[in-house]
């Protein structure tokens, strides 16, 4: 159950980023949630695009398809691009809206899909929390959770000591 601390802290920090109006930080982080969950479910602890899309399809209900979400994750994280440019999806571009002035979410205008950042982040976090709750007896997930990144203070509570100054993220 130790690994749950780090994973849930990650979700809490995404929610904190939204409250602090750090929408890029929240969005980029949330788009990796299916990667994390797919890796936790994998016997080798690794993820792939296929595993990402499968986890998303099985656990997330939202207007972004698994393919669109994965493509957008790749384009955003690796190229900081909003265009999908892929024949496998009718969505050519995703526009993200922020809070204020009303919520516009899951609106398609031609090849453009408009998505509300806080809603997408919440859907991904809620899906992951629900999925994790269903995996408390899953040996593979629990073994992989024990390997997740933790903050130094969390390790210190378990008797792990690290020399140096400042906060250190380790595994």
ROSE-4610 file (N, C-alpha, C; in Angstrom, 1 decimal, always signed):
// ROSE-4610
residu = [X/X/X/X/X/X/X/X/X/X/X/X/X/X/X/X/X/X/X/X/X/X/X/X/X/X/X/X/X/X/X/X/X/X/X/X/X/X/X/X/X/X/X/X/X/X/X/X/X/X/X/X/X/X/X/X/X/X/X/X/X/X/X/X/X/X/X/X/X/X/X/X/X/X/X/X/X/X/X/X/X/X/X/X/X/X/X/X/X/X/X/X/X/X/X/X/X/X/X/X/X/X/X/X/X/X/X/X/X/X/X/X/X/X/X/X/X/X/X/X/X/X/X/X/X/X/X/X/X/X/X/X/X/X/X/X/X/X/X/X/X/X/X/X/X/X/X/X/X/X/X/X/X/X/X/X/X/X/X/X/X/X/X/X/X/X/X/X/X/X/X/X/X/X/X/X/X/X/X/X/X/X/X/X/X/X/X/X/X/X/X/X/X/X/X/X/X/X/X/X/X/X/X/X/X/X/X/X/X/X/X/X/X/X/X/X/X/X/X/X/X/X/X/X/X/X/X/X/X/X/X/X/X/X/X/X/X/X/X/X/X/X/X/X/X/X/X/X/X/X/X/X/X/X/X/X/X/X/X/X/X/X/X/X/X/X/X/X/X/X/X/X/X/X/X/X/X/X/X/X/X/X/X/X/X/X/X/X/X/X/X/X/X/X/X/X/X/X/X/X/X/X/X/X/X/X/X/X/X/X/X/X/X/X/X/X/X/X/X/X/X/X/X/X/X/X/X/X/X/X/X/X/X/X/X/X/X/X/X/X/X/X/X/X/X/X/X/X/X/X/X/X/X/X/X/X/X/X/X/X/X/X/X/X/X/X/X/X/X/X/X/X/X/X/X/X/X/X/X/X/X/X/X/X/X/X/X/X/X/X/X/X/X/X/X/X/X/X/X/X/X/X/X/X/X/X/X/X/X/X/X/X/X/X/X/X/X/X/X/X/X/X/X/X/X/X/X/X/X/X/X/X/X/X/X/X/X/X/X/X/X/X/X/X/X/X/X/X/X/X/X/X/X/X/X/X/X/X/X/X/X/X/X/X/X/X/X/X/X/X/X/X/X/X/X/X/X/X/X/X/X/X/X/X/X/X/X/X/X/X/X/X/X/X/X/X/X/X/X/X/X/X/X/X/X/X/X/X/X/X/X/X/X]
num = [1/1/1/2/2/2/3/3/3/4/4/4/5/5/5/6/6/6/7/7/7/8/8/8/9/9/9/10/10/10/11/11/11/12/12/12/13/13/13/14/14/14/15/15/15/16/16/16/17/17/17/18/18/18/19/19/19/20/20/20/21/21/21/22/22/22/23/23/23/24/24/24/25/25/25/26/26/26/27/27/27/28/28/28/29/29/29/30/30/30/31/31/31/32/32/32/33/33/33/34/34/34/35/35/35/36/36/36/37/37/37/38/38/38/39/39/39/40/40/40/41/41/41/42/42/42/43/43/43/44/44/44/45/45/45/46/46/46/47/47/47/48/48/48/49/49/49/50/50/50/51/51/51/52/52/52/53/53/53/54/54/54/55/55/55/56/56/56/57/57/57/58/58/58/59/59/59/60/60/60/61/61/61/62/62/62/63/63/63/64/64/64/65/65/65/66/66/66/67/67/67/68/68/68/69/69/69/70/70/70/71/71/71/72/72/72/73/73/73/74/74/74/75/75/75/76/76/76/77/77/77/78/78/78/79/79/79/80/80/80/81/81/81/82/82/82/83/83/83/84/84/84/85/85/85/86/86/86/87/87/87/88/88/88/89/89/89/90/90/90/91/91/91/92/92/92/93/93/93/94/94/94/95/95/95/96/96/96/97/97/97/98/98/98/99/99/99/100/100/100/101/101/101/102/102/102/103/103/103/104/104/104/105/105/105/106/106/106/107/107/107/108/108/108/109/109/109/110/110/110/111/111/111/112/112/112/113/113/113/114/114/114/115/115/115/116/116/116/117/117/117/118/118/118/119/119/119/120/120/120/121/121/121/122/122/122/123/123/123/124/124/124/125/125/125/126/126/126/127/127/127/128/128/128/129/129/129/130/130/130/131/131/131/132/132/132/133/133/133/134/134/134/135/135/135/136/136/136/137/137/137/138/138/138/139/139/139/140/140/140/141/141/141/142/142/142/143/143/143/144/144/144/145/145/145/146/146/146/147/147/147/148/148/148/149/149/149/150/150/150/151/151/151/152/152/152/153/153/153/154/154/154/155/155/155/156/156/156/157/157/157/158/158/158/159/159/159/160/160/160/161/161/161/162/162/162/163/163/163/164/164/164/165/165/165/166/166/166/167/167/167/168/168/168/169/169/169/170/170/170/171/171/171]
x = [+0.8/+0.0/+0.9/+2.2/+3.1/+3.0/+3.0/+3.0/+1.8/+0.7/-0.4/-0.2/+0.7/+1.0/+1.6/+2.6/+3.1/+2.2/+1.4/+0.4/-0.7/-1.2/-2.2/-1.7/-0.5/+0.2/+0.2/+0.6/+0.6/-0.7/-1.8/-3.1/-3.5/-3.1/-3.3/-2.6/-1.4/-0.6/-1.2/-1.8/-2.5/-3.7/-4.4/-5.6/-5.1/-4.0/-3.4/-3.0/-2.4/-2.0/-3.2/-4.4/-5.6/-6.0/-6.0/-6.4/-5.5/-4.2/-3.2/-3.2/-4.1/-4.2/-3.0/-2.3/-1.2/-1.7/-2.4/-3.2/-2.3/-1.2/-0.2/+0.3/+0.7/+1.3/+0.2/-1.0/-2.1/-2.4/-2.5/-2.8/-1.7/-0.4/+0.7/+0.7/+0.6/+0.6/-0.5/-1.7/-2.9/-2.8/-2.3/-2.2/-1.3/-0.5/+0.4/-0.3/-1.4/-2.1/-2.3/-2.9/-3.1/-1.7/-0.6/+0.7/+1.0/+0.9/+1.2/+0.4/-0.9/-1.8/-1.6/-1.3/-1.0/+0.3/+1.3/+2.5/+2.3/+1.5/+1.2/+0.6/-0.2/-0.9/+0.0/+1.1/+1.9/+2.9/+3.0/+3.9/+5.4/+5.8/+7.2/+7.3/+6.1/+6.1/+6.3/+6.2/+6.4/+5.1/+5.0/+3.8/+4.2/+3.2/+3.3/+2.1/+2.1/+0.9/-0.3/-0.1/-1.2/-1.8/-0.9/-1.4/-2.1/-1.6/-2.2/-3.6/-3.7/-5.1/-6.0/-5.6/-6.4/-6.9/-6.0/-6.4/-7.4/-7.1/-8.0/-9.4/-9.5/-10.7/-11.5/-10.8/-11.5/-11.9/-11.3/-11.5/-12.0/-11.9/-12.2/-13.4/-14.4/-15.6/-15.5/-15.2/-15.1/-15.1/-15.2/-15.4/-14.1/-12.9/-11.7/-11.6/-11.4/-11.3/-9.9/-9.7/-8.4/-7.3/-7.6/-6.6/-6.3/-7.3/-7.1/-6.3/-6.7/-6.0/-4.5/-4.2/-2.8/-2.1/-2.7/-2.0/-1.7/-2.7/-2.5/-1.5/-1.4/-0.4/+1.0/+1.1/+2.4/+2.8/+1.8/+2.1/+2.4/+1.7/+1.9/+3.2/+3.4/+4.6/+5.9/+5.9/+7.1/+7.4/+6.3/+6.5/+5.7/+5.0/+4.2/+3.3/+2.7/+1.9/+0.4/-0.5/-1.9/-2.6/-1.9/-2.4/-2.1/-3.1/-2.9/-2.3/-2.7/-2.1/-2.0/-3.1/-3.1/-4.3/-4.2/-5.4/-6.3/-5.8/-6.6/-7.7/-7.8/-8.8/-9.4/-10.7/-11.3/-10.9/-10.3/-9.9/-8.5/-8.5/-7.2/-6.5/-7.3/-6.8/-7.7/-7.0/-7.7/-7.5/-8.5/-8.4/-8.9/-8.1/-8.4/-8.8/-10.0/-10.5/-10.2/-10.1/-9.8/-11.1/-11.1/-12.3/-12.5/-13.7/-14.0/-14.9/-15.9/-16.8/-17.6/-17.9/-18.7/-17.8/-18.3/-17.6/-18.0/-17.0/-17.2/-16.4/-17.1/-16.4/-17.0/-16.2/-16.7/-17.5/-17.1/-17.8/-16.9/-17.5/-16.8/-17.2/-16.3/-16.5/-15.7/-16.3/-15.5/-14.5/-13.2/-12.1/-11.6/-12.1/-11.6/-12.5/-11.8/-12.5/-12.1/-13.1/-12.9/-13.1/-12.1/-12.1/-11.7/-12.4/-12.2/-11.1/-10.0/-8.8/-9.2/-9.8/-10.2/-11.0/-12.0/-12.8/-12.0/-11.2/-10.4/-9.5/-8.8/-7.9/-8.7/-9.9/-10.7/-11.2/-11.6/-12.0/-10.8/-9.6/-8.5/-8.1/-8.1/-7.8/-8.9/-10.1/-11.2/-11.1/-10.9/-10.8/-9.6/-8.5/-7.3/-7.6/-8.2/-8.5/-9.4/-10.5/-11.4/-10.7/-9.9/-9.1/-8.2/-7.5/-6.6/-7.3/-8.5/-9.3/-9.7/-9.9/-10.3/-9.1/-7.9/-6.7/-5.9/-6.6/-5.9/-5.4/-6.0/-5.6/-4.8/-4.6/-3.9/-2.4/-1.7/-0.3/+0.6/+0.3/+1.2/+1.1/-0.1/-0.3/+0.4/+0.2/+0.8/+2.3/+2.9/+4.3/+4.9/+4.2/+4.6/+4.4/+3.4/+3.2/+4.3/+4.9/+6.0/+7.2/+7.3/+8.4/+8.2/+7.1/+6.8/+7.6/+7.8/+8.6/+7.9/+8.8/+8.3/+9.1/+8.6/+9.3/+10.2/+11.3/+12.2/+11.5/+10.7/+10.0/+9.2/+8.6/+7.9/+8.8/+10.0/+10.9/+11.5/+11.8/+12.3/+11.4/+10.1/+9.2/+9.3/+9.8/+10.0/+11.4/+12.2/+13.6/+14.7/+14.4/+15.4/+16.0/+17.4/+18.1/+18.9/+18.9/+19.7/+20.5/+21.8/+22.6/+22.4/+22.4/+22.3/+21.3/+21.2/+20.3/+19.1/+18.0/+16.8/+16.0/+14.9/+14.0/+14.5/+14.5/+15.0/+13.9/+13.7/+12.8/+13.6/+13.2/+14.0/+13.0/+13.6/+12.9/+13.9]
y = [-1.2/+0.0/+1.3/+1.1/+2.3/+3.1/+2.5/+3.2/+4.1/+3.7/+4.6/+6.0/+6.2/+7.6/+8.4/+7.9/+8.7/+8.9/+7.9/+8.1/+9.1/+8.9/+9.9/+11.3/+11.4/+12.7/+13.4/+12.6/+13.0/+13.6/+12.8/+13.3/+14.6/+14.6/+15.9/+17.1/+16.8/+17.9/+18.4/+17.5/+18.0/+18.8/+18.4/+19.2/+20.5/+20.5/+21.8/+22.7/+22.1/+22.9/+23.6/+22.9/+23.5/+24.7/+24.5/+25.5/+26.8/+26.5/+27.6/+28.2/+27.7/+28.2/+27.8/+26.7/+26.2/+25.1/+25.6/+24.7/+23.8/+24.3/+23.5/+22.4/+22.7/+21.7/+20.6/+21.1/+20.1/+19.2/+19.8/+19.1/+18.1/+18.6/+17.7/+16.5/+16.8/+15.7/+14.8/+15.3/+14.4/+13.5/+14.0/+13.2/+12.0/+12.0/+10.8/+9.8/+10.1/+9.2/+7.8/+7.7/+6.4/+5.6/+6.4/+5.7/+5.1/+5.8/+5.3/+4.1/+4.2/+3.1/+1.8/+2.0/+0.9/+0.2/+1.0/+0.5/-0.3/+0.2/-0.5/-1.9/-2.0/-3.2/-4.2/-3.7/-4.5/-5.4/-6.7/-7.6/-7.1/-6.4/-5.9/-4.4/-3.9/-2.5/-1.4/-1.8/-0.8/-0.6/+0.6/+0.9/+1.0/+1.0/+1.2/+2.1/+2.5/+3.2/+2.4/+1.1/+0.1/+0.0/-0.2/-0.3/+0.9/+2.1/+3.4/+3.5/+3.2/+3.3/+2.3/+1.1/+0.1/+0.5/+1.0/+1.4/+2.5/+3.5/+4.6/+4.1/+3.3/+2.8/+2.1/+1.3/+0.5/+1.3/+2.5/+3.2/+4.6/+5.2/+6.7/+6.9/+7.6/+8.0/+9.5/+9.8/+11.2/+11.4/+12.6/+12.9/+12.7/+12.7/+12.3/+10.8/+10.3/+8.8/+8.5/+7.2/+6.7/+7.1/+7.0/+7.3/+8.8/+9.6/+11.1/+11.5/+10.9/+11.3/+10.9/+9.7/+9.2/+10.1/+10.3/+11.2/+12.6/+13.1/+14.4/+14.4/+13.4/+13.3/+13.3/+12.5/+12.4/+13.8/+14.4/+15.7/+16.8/+16.8/+17.9/+17.7/+16.4/+16.2/+16.2/+15.8/+15.7/+16.8/+17.5/+18.5/+19.8/+19.9/+21.0/+21.5/+20.6/+20.9/+20.5/+21.3/+21.1/+20.4/+20.2/+19.5/+18.0/+17.2/+15.7/+15.2/+15.7/+15.3/+13.8/+13.1/+11.7/+11.2/+10.3/+9.9/+9.0/+8.5/+7.6/+8.3/+9.6/+10.3/+11.5/+11.7/+12.9/+14.2/+14.2/+15.4/+15.8/+17.0/+17.5/+18.4/+19.0/+19.9/+19.9/+20.0/+20.0/+21.4/+22.1/+23.4/+23.1/+23.6/+23.5/+24.8/+24.7/+25.9/+25.9/+27.0/+27.2/+27.7/+27.6/+28.1/+29.6/+30.1/+31.5/+31.7/+32.4/+32.8/+31.6/+30.6/+29.5/+28.3/+27.1/+25.9/+25.5/+25.4/+24.9/+23.6/+22.5/+21.2/+20.2/+19.4/+18.4/+18.9/+20.0/+20.6/+20.4/+19.9/+19.7/+20.7/+21.4/+22.3/+21.9/+21.2/+20.6/+19.6/+19.9/+19.0/+19.4/+20.5/+21.0/+20.4/+19.9/+19.5/+20.4/+21.0/+21.9/+21.1/+21.1/+20.4/+21.3/+21.1/+21.9/+21.3/+22.0/+21.4/+20.8/+21.5/+20.9/+19.7/+19.6/+18.5/+17.3/+17.5/+16.3/+15.8/+16.7/+16.3/+15.5/+16.0/+15.3/+14.0/+13.8/+12.5/+11.5/+12.0/+11.0/+10.7/+11.6/+11.4/+10.4/+10.7/+9.9/+8.5/+8.3/+7.0/+6.2/+6.9/+6.3/+5.9/+6.8/+6.4/+5.3/+5.2/+4.1/+2.8/+2.9/+1.7/+1.2/+2.1/+1.7/+1.0/+1.5/+0.9/-0.5/-0.7/-2.1/-3.0/-2.5/-3.4/-3.6/-3.4/-3.6/-5.0/-6.0/-7.4/-7.9/-7.0/-7.4/-7.4/-8.6/-8.7/-8.0/-7.9/-7.2/-5.7/-5.2/-3.7/-3.4/-4.2/-3.9/-4.0/-4.9/-5.0/-3.8/-3.3/-2.2/-0.9/-0.8/+0.4/+0.5/-0.6/-0.5/+0.1/+0.2/+0.8/+2.2/+2.8/+4.2/+5.2/+6.3/+7.4/+8.0/+8.4/+9.0/+10.2/+11.1/+12.2/+11.7/+12.4/+12.0/+11.9/+12.8/+12.8/+11.5/+11.0/+9.8/+8.6/+8.6/+7.5/+7.6/+8.8/+9.0/+8.4/+8.5/+7.9/+6.4/+5.8/+4.4/+4.0/+5.0/+4.7/+4.8/+5.3/+5.5/+6.8/+6.8/+8.1/+8.4/+9.7/+10.1/+11.4/+11.4/+12.5/+13.6/+14.8/+15.9/+16.9/+18.0/+19.1/+19.2/+19.8/+20.0/+18.8/+19.0/+17.9/+17.1/+15.8/+14.9/+13.9/+13.8/+12.8/+11.6/+10.4/+9.2/+8.1/+7.0/+5.7/+4.9]
z = [+0.0/+0.0/+0.0/+0.3/+0.3/-1.0/-2.1/-3.4/-3.6/-2.9/-3.1/-2.6/-1.7/-1.2/-2.3/-3.0/-4.1/-5.2/-5.6/-6.7/-6.3/-5.1/-4.7/-4.5/-4.1/-4.0/-5.4/-6.4/-7.8/-8.2/-7.9/-8.2/-7.5/-6.2/-5.4/-5.9/-6.4/-7.0/-8.3/-9.1/-10.3/-10.0/-9.0/-8.5/-7.9/-7.2/-6.7/-7.9/-8.9/-10.1/-10.7/-10.7/-11.3/-10.4/-9.1/-8.1/-8.3/-8.5/-8.7/-10.1/-11.0/-12.3/-13.2/-12.8/-13.6/-14.5/-15.6/-16.4/-17.3/-17.8/-18.5/-17.7/-16.5/-15.5/-15.3/-15.0/-14.7/-15.9/-17.1/-18.3/-18.7/-18.7/-19.1/-18.1/-16.8/-15.8/-16.0/-16.1/-16.2/-17.4/-18.5/-19.7/-19.6/-18.5/-18.3/-17.3/-16.7/-15.8/-16.4/-17.6/-18.2/-18.4/-18.7/-18.7/-17.4/-16.3/-15.0/-14.6/-14.9/-14.5/-15.4/-16.7/-17.6/-17.1/-16.7/-16.3/-15.0/-14.1/-12.8/-13.1/-14.1/-14.5/-15.2/-15.7/-16.6/-15.8/-16.1/-15.3/-15.4/-16.4/-16.5/-16.0/-15.6/-15.0/-16.0/-17.3/-18.4/-19.1/-19.8/-20.6/-22.0/-22.9/-24.3/-24.7/-26.0/-26.5/-26.5/-26.8/-26.9/-25.5/-24.5/-23.1/-22.6/-22.9/-22.6/-23.1/-24.4/-25.0/-24.4/-24.2/-23.6/-22.2/-21.3/-20.0/-20.1/-21.0/-21.1/-21.6/-22.6/-23.1/-22.1/-21.2/-20.2/-18.9/-18.8/-17.5/-17.5/-18.7/-18.8/-19.7/-19.2/-20.0/-20.2/-21.5/-21.8/-23.3/-23.8/-25.2/-26.0/-25.4/-26.1/-26.2/-27.4/-27.6/-27.0/-26.8/-26.3/-27.3/-28.6/-29.6/-29.6/-29.5/-29.5/-28.2/-27.1/-25.9/-25.9/-26.5/-26.6/-27.6/-28.7/-29.7/-29.2/-28.5/-27.9/-26.8/-26.0/-25.0/-25.6/-26.7/-27.4/-28.0/-28.7/-29.3/-28.3/-27.2/-26.1/-25.4/-24.9/-24.1/-24.9/-26.1/-26.8/-27.8/-28.2/-29.2/-28.8/-27.7/-27.3/-28.4/-29.1/-30.3/-30.0/-30.5/-30.3/-31.4/-32.5/-33.7/-33.6/-33.9/-33.9/-35.2/-36.3/-37.6/-37.7/-37.7/-37.8/-38.5/-39.5/-40.2/-39.4/-38.3/-37.5/-36.7/-36.7/-35.9/-36.7/-36.6/-37.2/-36.6/-35.4/-34.7/-35.1/-35.7/-36.2/-35.2/-34.3/-33.3/-32.0/-30.9/-29.6/-29.0/-28.6/-27.9/-26.5/-25.5/-24.1/-23.5/-22.8/-22.2/-20.7/-20.1/-18.7/-18.0/-16.6/-15.9/-16.2/-16.0/-16.2/-17.4/-17.2/-18.4/-18.8/-18.0/-18.3/-18.8/-18.7/-19.1/-20.5/-21.3/-22.7/-22.7/-22.8/-22.7/-23.7/-24.4/-25.3/-26.4/-27.0/-28.1/-29.3/-30.4/-31.7/-32.7/-33.3/-34.3/-35.5/-36.4/-37.5/-37.0/-37.3/-36.9/-35.6/-35.0/-33.7/-32.5/-31.5/-30.3/-29.2/-28.5/-27.4/-26.1/-25.2/-24.0/-22.8/-21.7/-20.5/-19.7/-19.4/-18.7/-17.4/-16.5/-15.2/-15.3/-16.2/-16.4/-16.9/-17.9/-18.3/-17.2/-16.5/-15.4/-14.3/-14.0/-13.0/-13.5/-14.7/-15.2/-15.2/-15.6/-15.5/-14.1/-13.2/-11.8/-11.2/-11.4/-10.8/-11.3/-12.6/-13.2/-12.6/-12.4/-11.8/-10.3/-9.6/-8.2/-8.1/-8.9/-8.9/-9.3/-10.3/-10.8/-9.7/-9.0/-8.0/-6.8/-6.5/-5.4/-5.8/-7.1/-7.5/-7.6/-7.4/-7.6/-6.3/-5.1/-3.9/-3.6/-4.3/-4.2/-5.4/-6.3/-7.5/-7.2/-7.3/-6.9/-7.9/-9.1/-10.1/-9.8/-9.6/-9.4/-8.0/-7.0/-5.7/-5.8/-6.5/-6.6/-7.3/-8.4/-9.1/-8.3/-7.5/-6.7/-5.7/-5.2/-4.3/-4.9/-6.2/-6.9/-7.4/-7.1/-7.6/-6.8/-7.5/-6.9/-5.7/-4.7/-3.5/-3.1/-2.3/-1.8/-0.7/-0.5/+0.6/+2.0/+2.3/+3.6/+3.8/+2.7/+2.8/+3.1/+2.5/+2.7/+4.1/+4.5/+5.9/+7.0/+6.7/+7.7/+7.7/+6.7/+6.6/+7.1/+7.6/+8.1/+7.0/+5.9/+4.8/+5.0/+5.0/+5.3/+4.0/+3.6/+2.5/+2.9/+2.7/+3.0/+1.9/+2.4/+1.4/+1.9/+1.2/+1.6/+0.7/+1.2/+0.4/+0.2/-0.5/-0.7/-1.9/-1.8/-2.8/-3.2/-4.5/-5.0/-5.4/-4.9/-5.2/-5.4/-5.8/-5.7/-5.0]
